[in-house]
Amino acid sequence: MTKNKCIAVFGGTGKVGREFVKMALDSGYSLRVLVRKRSSFELNNDNRVEVIEGDATNAEDVTAVVTGSDVVVSVLGNPSRNVQIMSNATENIMKAAAEQSSPPRCLMISSVGVGGSSWLIKISLTLIGGRAGFKDYENAEARVRSETRVPFIVVRPYALTDKPANGQYKVLPGHTAHFAKPIPRTDVARFFLDCVEDVSRDGSCVNIGGV
Ligand SMILES: NC(=O)c1ccc[n+]([C@@H]2O[C@H](COP(=O)([O-])OP(=O)(O)OC[C@H]3O[C@@H](n4cnc5c(N)ncnc54)[C@H](OP(=O)(O)O)[C@@H]3O)[C@@H](O)[C@H]2O)c1
């Protein structure tokens, strides 16, 4: 059944993003997806998806995707250690959302370890991705949390896996989450999809793990 909501997606060619795109289409949403290269997006010819070529660090490209959407889902990643992709893209997304007369809700990926959610995971992430890489996620999250006009949810998954979906996820209680079960990327995508309709977590940072 078609749903009367347009979701703007950032990171739709990524591992979590591909799963989210499939699930959202199966659920009847129409999508507008920013991709860096059309050829890396499987569903170029699907008429339920408007594909916009661009870069999330470019403010004009981001505004074109966000304008007129009901919900923004950002499952972007920063594989490089020094380029501040997450914080630049997040600034662009939140600014474009805030400029809308009726701002879309923004569901933004982060990670357990960011925002004081686990010093233990913070140390591992800093060792793996470097200080600048971790700082990029910290800055991106801080930008979202400081937002007053745009409804948001910061989604912080524990370690991701490519294992098959459990069809479930665990919302980890409290602010800190040193230990949890790794979570399949498909179940992270499911959490994002559930948050498209469920506004009960708006304004919060949610740590999620596997079951
Ligand atoms: N690994 C873990 O255990 C773990 C745990 C918690 C959270 N996370 C976070 O979860 C997020 C999603 O993970 P994932 O595995 O799905 O990541 P991924 O497969 O690397 O996907 C990243 C996505 O971001 C896009 N992207 C990167 N820079 C961009 C730019 N400048 N403009 C537009 N798009 C851009 C990529 O597009 P292209 O296809 O063009 O490259 C891709 O679609 C990441 O932020 C990751 O750090 C990971």
The ligand as a MOL file (V3000), in Angstrom:
LIG
                    3D

  0  0  0     0  0            999 V3000
M  V30 BEGIN CTAB
M  V30 COUNTS 48 52 0 0 0
M  V30 BEGIN ATOM
M  V30 1 N 30.9390 -0.6670 11.6800 0
M  V30 2 C 30.3330 -0.5900 12.8430 0
M  V30 3 O 30.4330 -1.4810 13.6880 0
M  V30 4 C 29.4630 0.6250 13.1500 0
M  V30 5 C 28.8560 0.7400 14.4030 0
M  V30 6 C 28.0160 1.8170 14.6400 0
M  V30 7 C 27.7910 2.7740 13.6540 0
M  V30 8 N 28.4130 2.6380 12.4490 0 CHG=1
M  V30 9 C 28.1400 3.6770 11.4300 0
M  V30 10 O 26.9770 3.3210 10.6820 0
M  V30 11 C 26.9920 4.0740 9.4690 0
M  V30 12 C 26.5100 3.2190 8.3060 0
M  V30 13 O 27.3600 2.1080 8.1510 0
M  V30 14 P 27.4600 1.3360 6.7420 0
M  V30 15 O 28.2390 0.1170 6.9970 0
M  V30 16 O 26.1160 1.2640 6.0870 0 CHG=-1
M  V30 17 O 28.3640 2.3940 5.9110 0
M  V30 18 P 28.7840 2.3320 4.3860 0
M  V30 19 O 28.3930 1.0340 3.7610 0
M  V30 20 O 30.2230 2.7470 4.3120 0
M  V30 21 O 27.8840 3.4710 3.6960 0
M  V30 22 C 28.2450 4.8060 3.7380 0
M  V30 23 C 27.3260 5.5760 2.8090 0
M  V30 24 O 27.6680 6.9750 2.9080 0
M  V30 25 C 27.7700 7.4760 1.5840 0
M  V30 26 N 28.6390 8.6590 1.5590 0
M  V30 27 C 29.8650 8.8260 2.1230 0
M  V30 28 N 30.3230 10.0640 1.8730 0
M  V30 29 C 29.3550 10.6920 1.1480 0
M  V30 30 C 29.2390 11.9920 0.5970 0
M  V30 31 N 30.2110 12.9070 0.7460 0
M  V30 32 N 28.1130 12.2970 -0.0900 0
M  V30 33 C 27.1220 11.3790 -0.2440 0
M  V30 34 N 27.1730 10.1280 0.2520 0
M  V30 35 C 28.2820 9.7920 0.9340 0
M  V30 36 C 28.3420 6.3190 0.7770 0
M  V30 37 O 28.1540 6.5790 -0.5940 0
M  V30 38 P 29.0940 5.9200 -1.7400 0
M  V30 39 O 28.3900 4.6480 -2.1310 0
M  V30 40 O 29.0910 6.9440 -2.8150 0
M  V30 41 O 30.4520 5.6970 -1.1410 0
M  V30 42 C 27.4690 5.1910 1.3210 0
M  V30 43 O 26.1940 5.2150 0.7200 0
M  V30 44 C 28.4160 4.6290 9.3300 0
M  V30 45 O 28.4180 5.9980 9.6810 0
M  V30 46 C 29.1920 3.8270 10.3550 0
M  V30 47 O 30.3150 4.5160 10.8650 0
M  V30 48 C 29.2290 1.5840 12.1680 0
M  V30 END ATOM
M  V30 BEGIN BOND
M  V30 1 1 1 2
M  V30 2 2 2 3
M  V30 3 1 2 4
M  V30 4 1 4 5
M  V30 5 2 4 48
M  V30 6 2 5 6
M  V30 7 1 6 7
M  V30 8 2 7 8
M  V30 9 1 8 9
M  V30 10 1 8 48
M  V30 11 1 9 10
M  V30 12 1 9 46
M  V30 13 1 10 11
M  V30 14 1 11 12
M  V30 15 1 11 44
M  V30 16 1 12 13
M  V30 17 1 13 14
M  V30 18 2 14 15
M  V30 19 1 14 16
M  V30 20 1 14 17
M  V30 21 1 17 18
M  V30 22 2 18 19
M  V30 23 1 18 20
M  V30 24 1 18 21
M  V30 25 1 21 22
M  V30 26 1 22 23
M  V30 27 1 23 24
M  V30 28 1 23 42
M  V30 29 1 24 25
M  V30 30 1 25 26
M  V30 31 1 25 36
M  V30 32 1 26 27
M  V30 33 1 26 35
M  V30 34 2 27 28
M  V30 35 1 28 29
M  V30 36 1 29 30
M  V30 37 2 29 35
M  V30 38 1 30 31
M  V30 39 2 30 32
M  V30 40 1 32 33
M  V30 41 2 33 34
M  V30 42 1 34 35
M  V30 43 1 36 37
M  V30 44 1 36 42
M  V30 45 1 37 38
M  V30 46 2 38 39
M  V30 47 1 38 40
M  V30 48 1 38 41
M  V30 49 1 42 43
M  V30 50 1 44 45
M  V30 51 1 44 46
M  V30 52 1 46 47
M  V30 END BOND
M  V30 END CTAB
M  END
